[in-house]
Amino acid sequence: MEFLANLLPAGLAHHAPALVIVIPLVAAAVAALMPNGRAGWAVAMVTASLVAFFALTVLGMVLTDGLISYHMGGWEPPYGIELRVDALNAVLLALVGVMGFLCVLFALPSCADDIEEDKRALFYSAFLVTLAGLLGVTISGDAFNVFVFLEISSISTYTIIAMGAGKDRRALTAAYNYLILGTIGATFFVIGVGFLYMATGSLNMADIAQILQQQGHNRVTQAAFAFIVVGLGLKAAMFPLHVWLPNAYAFAPNFVTAFLASTATKVAFYALIRFLFSVFHPDVAFVELSFTWIFAVLGVVAMFVCSFQAIFQTDARRLLAYSSVAQVGYMMLGLGMGTVLGLQAGLLHLINHSLMKGALFMALGAFALHYGVRHVRDLGGLGRTMPATATAFTVAGLSLVGVPLTVGFDSKWYLIIAALERGWWWAVAALILSSLLALIYVGRMIMTVWMEAAPAHRGQVSPPRRAPIMVYIPMGLLAFANIYFFFDASFLVMLSEAAANAAMGGR
Amino acid sequence: MWSPELSLALALVIPAVGGVFVALLGNKPNLREGATLVSAVLLAINVAYLVEIAPSQPTVVLANIAPGLELAFTLEPLGAIFAAVASGLWIVNSLYSIGYMRGNNEKNQTRFYVCFCIAIASAMGVALSGNLLTMFLFYEVLSLSTYPLVTHKGDENAKRGGKIYLSILMGTSIGLFLPAVIITHYLAGSTDFVAGGLLALNDAQPMIAGILLIMFAFGIGKAALMPMHPWLPNAMVAPTPVSALLHAVAVVKAGVFSILKIGTYIFGPALIAAAPSSEPLAWIAAISIVLASVVAITKDNLKARLAFSTVSQLSYVTLGVMLASPLAMLGAALQIIMHAWGKITLFMSAGAIYTATKKTEISQMRGLGRYMPWLFGAYTVGALSIIGLPPLGGTWPKLFLMQGAWDAGQAIMIVALVASSILNVAYLLPLSARGFFAPADEAKLKKQPPALVILPPVITAAGVIVLFFLIGPIRDYLEPVFMPLASAGAL
């Protein structure tokens, strides 16, 4: 990673953390002015490339030189606004940057099909705001700014989900549902931050952590903890606060689903880790209790309940959405172990899950692009007509189950080892059983794709309007990554280990 | 240039590259089959070399996944023998496939041969794996690559059979085998196969080892220990060459071979004997042996009968491992070899009868032996070997298992083995009797089957006879694995 750290001239590299947010925010305004969708996409593409580049640079700098603290406008924290990057959020930043870049590639053909021409430029503008918001949540070292960026990303997310209305009017209710619940979540979060401010007089997260350590906890900080967990849990689709997610994923434009599935919940989950481990501390009694009795328990429940729900879904994207909630359960379980290894396994699964779900939703998007299919039963025969896409779908699907030769295997392996180390044998059993449930729902889709005949009523709805190569490149890269990082797991393991250590020791 | 490590890698590369050539030559059937045969022969030569050098135990590390996790191959005598059986029979079976697939005008033949190559490559991977993780990986690839073969016909029946096949094999492996692998890694810090037993060397408690033993025995669904056996009869919807090679040799033998290898190198005989679960598991194996034989008698469909016979015969290996005495484990290893040669003969005979007459039920096969004497002769030799009569290869495993059971203080298991032999007579020989002595239903056989489906079973039947006389070298080769210290005593 060293070469990344030295790519930029020092003066520019110093500002990279700020540029990661500023570039998409400014570009959002530019995109809104673009005359047509293609120009809008070009702006988004340039922006996403720059963001990915800067995010990777920041990751390289953090891995080589350690913590970066960037003072906005030169004001010293805790009075000024601080952007604070350690290994934990550097990894998330890079993940969002890279996944954003790949998704935007996919957007060109996909959005041309999903979104009306006259709204497309505005759509890309809203997307860039979302991207800026997510990156802001990740990089901010200030609790209130986390809230601000969370709202920025959420509000623009409601918009881009609602854009699915062009294909299916139900996208409007899905987005509205999410709006109500998301607003409640954001409110809870800001109340929690308010309580923390009352108790400590500070909004800088590192500062809050220090003050809390000195003055100890009281009812106010406990209430703050509860509000923050619920608020962020809702954003992270933590069971049972996930009810907004299945419809949002099922009815949003394909590109939006692929993007949100691989980034948005991950960022909220990161914020949760940041608060649990860095602001509060896992040694504090009530935090520790919440690990065992809230996160681990709810995680396991999610792994089962949502996997079962996934088995009975007929809409392919809804099915994968329920699966996502179940997978968040895996991460919660890893987090709930409260050990470095557990958190590391959870983070590894977080990264790997992005790779799988990104590829899966892109493949479904490609199917939808060519044949307009949504339902699992309509996927029949696609193995013959679109073999490359079907292969990518299969690889990512097997990765979701955790079959060896795919990254899913690595994260399951680490989760189980972490559970064994913690002495939680029941968690091992839960992980295995839930993998079997995943085998059922993934197996059903893969079988349909390869074995069933094409349904009689399905024609080629829309012949692809743009070169489908723009679908194949990101999807193929992600599917390849699913296999490649099995063989070279040490890279992702190193990232997640650094991230987990940063979270644990990052006071 | 030529080194043991290269040869080890080639054992996987040859069938894989063969598969690529088969795929490329898809529309030139003669060249395509040529590619299969050439890779089969090359593989067999390579494996013969591996058998020669196995005692030196070369190792190849394919990939370092993460600290403590690697994909690695290590050659040792058990794996070399299994690889030799699978690759040797692949040649014979390839000849047979050509005759069968063309004789029955099967569709999608290219896909068939490609999947076959992948399956052989993964069987080699299982055979030569250097640790549990690698073994598990290729075990799964074997399940997945044989699924298209099982469902080759593509009708509802084939799909149903394939579904049962895959769900049982994947379900048991992910549900039990994988956790057992991970727990082993957790207990021992690695999953390498080590002489004397990895867990034994790490002082695992017998109780935990017992639980792991149960997880392995049932998690390796390919070993078809009851009640994990239903996939095997259901997989018989596959074309006969698949049943012959995969369900008499590669797939099922990969299962019992895994159990034998894990028993030898992960647990070690002493730990198995100490584990509280080995005796119940030996009983389950004995019950599987007898029960599956009884079920086999009730089947009129020849392939179904052979399938249940396989279930029964596979449990010989599991039984041998659970008895954990040196001779019993040696018997288990011999069973892998001898049963493979015997059972492939029977399956190929069944397929040849089908190719010639389209008959699948035993009750319809009266008098066919008169028109196909060579074929029925081969069948009878194979059947007698399964029963365990000298001078046929199948004699030895039974003998060693019985002696091993006596050594292990489980003389009662001898009863199960004898009962199984008697039941074997009852379900295997009626076809020979009917074929040779009963009057034929039809005046004349419409057409003779192609020579390529008659010749292979005759070759393997001859092999069964040869193997009887080869017992000396085979025993000398395998004995050090199970008796590292004891001098080879009299039987």
Chai-1 contact restraints between the chains, C-beta under 6 A:
chainA,res_idxA,chainB,res_idxB,connection_type,confidence,min_distance_angstrom,max_distance_angstrom,comment,restraint_id
A,P404,B,L137,contact,1.0,0.0,6.0,A-B,restraint_1
A,P404,B,E140,contact,1.0,0.0,6.0,A-B,restraint_2
A,I416,B,I182,contact,1.0,0.0,6.0,A-B,restraint_3
A,I417,B,Y186,contact,1.0,0.0,6.0,A-B,restraint_4
A,L420,B,Y186,contact,1.0,0.0,6.0,A-B,restraint_5
A,I432,B,G175,contact,1.0,0.0,6.0,A-B,restraint_6
A,I432,B,P179,contact,1.0,0.0,6.0,A-B,restraint_7
A,S435,B,I174,contact,1.0,0.0,6.0,A-B,restraint_8
A,L436,B,G175,contact,1.0,0.0,6.0,A-B,restraint_9
A,F487,B,A63,contact,1.0,0.0,6.0,A-B,restraint_10
A,A489,B,I65,contact,1.0,0.0,6.0,A-B,restraint_11
A,A489,B,A66,contact,1.0,0.0,6.0,A-B,restraint_12
A,S490,B,A66,contact,1.0,0.0,6.0,A-B,restraint_13
A,V493,B,A66,contact,1.0,0.0,6.0,A-B,restraint_14
